Amino acid sequence: MKAFFKSVFKGIKQIFIPSPITIEDGTVVVPPKPILPYILILFVLVFQVASNVTNFSLIVIFSKLFNFKYGPFSYVSRFFPVDWAYWSRVVDPILETVQMSFLGSLMGAIFAFPAAYLASQNIIKSKLVVNSVRLFLSITRTLPILVYASFFKLIFGLGALAGTIAIAVFTFAIVSKMLYERIETLDMGGFVAIQSTGASKIRSFITAFLPSVLPIYLSISLYAFEINIRYAAILGYVGAGGIGFDLDNAMKIPNNNNRIIVIILFIFLLVIIIENTSRFLRKRL
C-alpha cells in the first residue's frame, strides 16, 4: 500500500514538475512546466465556487427532471389537448413581430454604415474620432436587447414601438462592429490612389471600397435581421410587443397552457422561413 501511494504521488509530481530527460548524446533537457494542470485546477475551483453560489446540484436536477408527479412531465400534460382554433389569433402578433424586426433592423443598419466608416482606423486617421466612436459602440453593445426593450418601454409605453427601437439599437451596435472590422481588412491601394488625385475621403471610399463593402454590409444586415426575428419573439415578455406577449400570457394563465404549442409552432415556422430566406439572399450577394 505504501508503494502504491508513493507511485501515485510520483505520478502527480511528474504532471506538475516533469523530470529531466536525457537524450542520446547525453544532454539533459528539462521540460517546461505544463500550464494545463493549473488551468484545470483553477477551473475546478471556479466551478465549485459557482456551484455553491448558484446552489447547482446534478442530484437535484435529475430528481426534479424525472419526478413524474411534480416535475416537467406533469407540466407538459397541460399543453394538451392543443387549442388549434387559437391559430387565427396568432397571425397578427406574428406579423407584428416580423414588422418590428424588419423596421428595427433597417433603422439600425442604416445608422450603422456611417458609424462603421468613422470607426475604421485605416480610413479615419484621427484617433480621437475612431476611439470615441468605438467607445460609443462598445457601450451600446454592453446591454442585452431585453434591457433596452424594458428601458424604452418606460419612455414610449407598452407596445411594438419600444421593441422596434430596442432592435434598432441592438442592430446598430452589432452591424457597426462587424462592418468596420471587415473594412479594416480591405486593401488600401485603390483608396490611396484615388485620394492622391485630390478626391475627398468619402469620394475615395465610395469609389474604391463601396463595391466591395456593399455586399458585406447587406450580408451582415440580413444576418442581423435573422437574429432579430428570434429576439423579437421574446420581447413581449417585457411588454415590448410581438408574439412574446401572447406566449407569456399563455404560460402564466393555466387555462391557456393549451395554446402554447400553437404559438411555439408559429414561431418555429417563422424562424425557419426567415432563416432560409436570409441564407438564400446572402448567397446571392
Contacts in CASP RR format, 6 or more apart in sequence:
PFRMAT RR
TARGET T0000
AUTHOR 0000-0000-0000
METHOD contacts of the structure
MODEL  1
MKAFFKSVFKGIKQIFIPSPITIEDGTVVVPPKPILPYILILFVLVFQVA
SNVTNFSLIVIFSKLFNFKYGPFSYVSRFFPVDWAYWSRVVDPILETVQM
SFLGSLMGAIFAFPAAYLASQNIIKSKLVVNSVRLFLSITRTLPILVYAS
FFKLIFGLGALAGTIAIAVFTFAIVSKMLYERIETLDMGGFVAIQSTGAS
KIRSFITAFLPSVLPIYLSISLYAFEINIRYAAILGYVGAGGIGFDLDNA
MKIPNNNNRIIVIILFIFLLVIIIENTSRFLRKRL
15 34 0 8 1.000
15 37 0 8 1.000
16 33 0 8 1.000
16 34 0 8 1.000
16 37 0 8 1.000
16 38 0 8 1.000
17 33 0 8 1.000
18 30 0 8 1.000
18 31 0 8 1.000
18 33 0 8 1.000
18 34 0 8 1.000
20 28 0 8 1.000
20 29 0 8 1.000
20 30 0 8 1.000
20 31 0 8 1.000
21 28 0 8 1.000
21 29 0 8 1.000
21 30 0 8 1.000
21 31 0 8 1.000
22 28 0 8 1.000
22 29 0 8 1.000
23 29 0 8 1.000
50 56 0 8 1.000
51 57 0 8 1.000
64 71 0 8 1.000
64 72 0 8 1.000
65 71 0 8 1.000
65 72 0 8 1.000
66 73 0 8 1.000
67 73 0 8 1.000
67 74 0 8 1.000
68 74 0 8 1.000
78 254 0 8 1.000
78 257 0 8 1.000
78 258 0 8 1.000
79 257 0 8 1.000
79 258 0 8 1.000
79 260 0 8 1.000
79 261 0 8 1.000
80 258 0 8 1.000
81 258 0 8 1.000
82 258 0 8 1.000
82 261 0 8 1.000
82 262 0 8 1.000
83 258 0 8 1.000
83 259 0 8 1.000
83 262 0 8 1.000
84 262 0 8 1.000
86 259 0 8 1.000
86 262 0 8 1.000
86 263 0 8 1.000
87 262 0 8 1.000
87 266 0 8 1.000
89 246 0 8 1.000
90 243 0 8 1.000
90 246 0 8 1.000
90 262 0 8 1.000
90 263 0 8 1.000
90 266 0 8 1.000
91 266 0 8 1.000
93 241 0 8 1.000
93 242 0 8 1.000
93 243 0 8 1.000
93 244 0 8 1.000
93 245 0 8 1.000
93 246 0 8 1.000
94 242 0 8 1.000
94 243 0 8 1.000
94 266 0 8 1.000
94 267 0 8 1.000
94 270 0 8 1.000
96 160 0 8 1.000
96 241 0 8 1.000
96 242 0 8 1.000
96 243 0 8 1.000
97 229 0 8 1.000
97 232 0 8 1.000
97 233 0 8 1.000
97 241 0 8 1.000
97 242 0 8 1.000
97 243 0 8 1.000
97 244 0 8 1.000
97 270 0 8 1.000
98 229 0 8 1.000
98 232 0 8 1.000
98 270 0 8 1.000
98 274 0 8 1.000
99 160 0 8 1.000
100 160 0 8 1.000
100 163 0 8 1.000
100 164 0 8 1.000
100 167 0 8 1.000
100 232 0 8 1.000
100 235 0 8 1.000
100 241 0 8 1.000
100 242 0 8 1.000
101 167 0 8 1.000
101 225 0 8 1.000
101 228 0 8 1.000
101 229 0 8 1.000
101 231 0 8 1.000
101 232 0 8 1.000
101 274 0 8 1.000
102 225 0 8 1.000
103 164 0 8 1.000
103 167 0 8 1.000
103 168 0 8 1.000
104 164 0 8 1.000
104 165 0 8 1.000
104 167 0 8 1.000
104 168 0 8 1.000
104 171 0 8 1.000
104 228 0 8 1.000
105 167 0 8 1.000
105 168 0 8 1.000
105 171 0 8 1.000
105 221 0 8 1.000
105 224 0 8 1.000
105 225 0 8 1.000
105 228 0 8 1.000
107 164 0 8 1.000
107 168 0 8 1.000
107 171 0 8 1.000
107 172 0 8 1.000
108 167 0 8 1.000
108 168 0 8 1.000
108 169 0 8 1.000
108 171 0 8 1.000
108 172 0 8 1.000
108 175 0 8 1.000
109 171 0 8 1.000
109 172 0 8 1.000
109 175 0 8 1.000
109 217 0 8 1.000
109 220 0 8 1.000
109 221 0 8 1.000
109 224 0 8 1.000
111 168 0 8 1.000
111 172 0 8 1.000
112 171 0 8 1.000
112 172 0 8 1.000
112 173 0 8 1.000
112 175 0 8 1.000
112 176 0 8 1.000
112 179 0 8 1.000
112 221 0 8 1.000
113 179 0 8 1.000
113 217 0 8 1.000
115 133 0 8 1.000
115 136 0 8 1.000
115 137 0 8 1.000
115 172 0 8 1.000
115 176 0 8 1.000
115 180 0 8 1.000
116 175 0 8 1.000
116 176 0 8 1.000
116 177 0 8 1.000
116 179 0 8 1.000
116 180 0 8 1.000
116 183 0 8 1.000
117 123 0 8 1.000
117 124 0 8 1.000
117 180 0 8 1.000
117 183 0 8 1.000
117 205 0 8 1.000
118 124 0 8 1.000
118 129 0 8 1.000
118 130 0 8 1.000
118 133 0 8 1.000
119 130 0 8 1.000
119 133 0 8 1.000
119 134 0 8 1.000
119 137 0 8 1.000
119 176 0 8 1.000
119 177 0 8 1.000
119 180 0 8 1.000
120 130 0 8 1.000
120 180 0 8 1.000
120 183 0 8 1.000
120 184 0 8 1.000
121 127 0 8 1.000
121 130 0 8 1.000
121 184 0 8 1.000
122 183 0 8 1.000
122 184 0 8 1.000
122 186 0 8 1.000
122 188 0 8 1.000
123 183 0 8 1.000
123 191 0 8 1.000
123 201 0 8 1.000
123 205 0 8 1.000
124 130 0 8 1.000
124 201 0 8 1.000
137 173 0 8 1.000
137 176 0 8 1.000
137 177 0 8 1.000
140 169 0 8 1.000
140 172 0 8 1.000
140 173 0 8 1.000
141 173 0 8 1.000
141 174 0 8 1.000
141 177 0 8 1.000
145 166 0 8 1.000
145 167 0 8 1.000
145 170 0 8 1.000
145 231 0 8 1.000
145 235 0 8 1.000
146 166 0 8 1.000
146 234 0 8 1.000
146 235 0 8 1.000
146 237 0 8 1.000
146 238 0 8 1.000
148 165 0 8 1.000
148 166 0 8 1.000
148 169 0 8 1.000
148 170 0 8 1.000
149 162 0 8 1.000
149 163 0 8 1.000
149 166 0 8 1.000
149 235 0 8 1.000
149 236 0 8 1.000
149 238 0 8 1.000
149 239 0 8 1.000
149 240 0 8 1.000
150 238 0 8 1.000
150 240 0 8 1.000
151 166 0 8 1.000
152 161 0 8 1.000
152 162 0 8 1.000
152 163 0 8 1.000
152 165 0 8 1.000
152 166 0 8 1.000
152 240 0 8 1.000
153 159 0 8 1.000
153 162 0 8 1.000
153 163 0 8 1.000
153 238 0 8 1.000
153 239 0 8 1.000
153 240 0 8 1.000
155 162 0 8 1.000
156 162 0 8 1.000
156 165 0 8 1.000
158 239 0 8 1.000
158 240 0 8 1.000
158 241 0 8 1.000
159 239 0 8 1.000
159 240 0 8 1.000
159 241 0 8 1.000
160 240 0 8 1.000
160 241 0 8 1.000
160 242 0 8 1.000
162 239 0 8 1.000
162 240 0 8 1.000
162 241 0 8 1.000
163 232 0 8 1.000
163 235 0 8 1.000
163 240 0 8 1.000
163 241 0 8 1.000
166 235 0 8 1.000
166 240 0 8 1.000
167 228 0 8 1.000
167 231 0 8 1.000
167 232 0 8 1.000
167 235 0 8 1.000
170 228 0 8 1.000
170 231 0 8 1.000
171 221 0 8 1.000
171 224 0 8 1.000
171 225 0 8 1.000
171 228 0 8 1.000
174 224 0 8 1.000
174 227 0 8 1.000
175 217 0 8 1.000
175 220 0 8 1.000
175 221 0 8 1.000
175 224 0 8 1.000
178 220 0 8 1.000
179 213 0 8 1.000
179 216 0 8 1.000
179 217 0 8 1.000
179 220 0 8 1.000
182 213 0 8 1.000
182 216 0 8 1.000
182 220 0 8 1.000
183 209 0 8 1.000
183 213 0 8 1.000
186 209 0 8 1.000
186 212 0 8 1.000
186 213 0 8 1.000
189 208 0 8 1.000
190 204 0 8 1.000
190 208 0 8 1.000
191 204 0 8 1.000
191 205 0 8 1.000
191 208 0 8 1.000
191 209 0 8 1.000
193 208 0 8 1.000
194 203 0 8 1.000
194 204 0 8 1.000
194 207 0 8 1.000
194 208 0 8 1.000
195 201 0 8 1.000
195 204 0 8 1.000
199 207 0 8 1.000
215 285 0 8 1.000
218 282 0 8 1.000
218 285 0 8 1.000
219 282 0 8 1.000
219 285 0 8 1.000
222 278 0 8 1.000
222 281 0 8 1.000
222 282 0 8 1.000
223 278 0 8 1.000
223 282 0 8 1.000
225 274 0 8 1.000
225 278 0 8 1.000
226 274 0 8 1.000
226 275 0 8 1.000
226 278 0 8 1.000
229 270 0 8 1.000
229 271 0 8 1.000
229 274 0 8 1.000
229 275 0 8 1.000
230 271 0 8 1.000
232 242 0 8 1.000
232 243 0 8 1.000
233 242 0 8 1.000
233 243 0 8 1.000
233 244 0 8 1.000
233 247 0 8 1.000
233 267 0 8 1.000
233 270 0 8 1.000
233 271 0 8 1.000
234 244 0 8 1.000
234 247 0 8 1.000
235 241 0 8 1.000
235 242 0 8 1.000
235 244 0 8 1.000
236 242 0 8 1.000
236 243 0 8 1.000
236 244 0 8 1.000
236 245 0 8 1.000
236 247 0 8 1.000
236 248 0 8 1.000
237 244 0 8 1.000
237 245 0 8 1.000
237 247 0 8 1.000
237 248 0 8 1.000
239 245 0 8 1.000
243 263 0 8 1.000
243 266 0 8 1.000
243 267 0 8 1.000
244 263 0 8 1.000
246 259 0 8 1.000
246 263 0 8 1.000
247 260 0 8 1.000
247 263 0 8 1.000
247 264 0 8 1.000
247 267 0 8 1.000
249 256 0 8 1.000
250 256 0 8 1.000
250 257 0 8 1.000
250 259 0 8 1.000
250 260 0 8 1.000
250 263 0 8 1.000
251 257 0 8 1.000
251 260 0 8 1.000
END
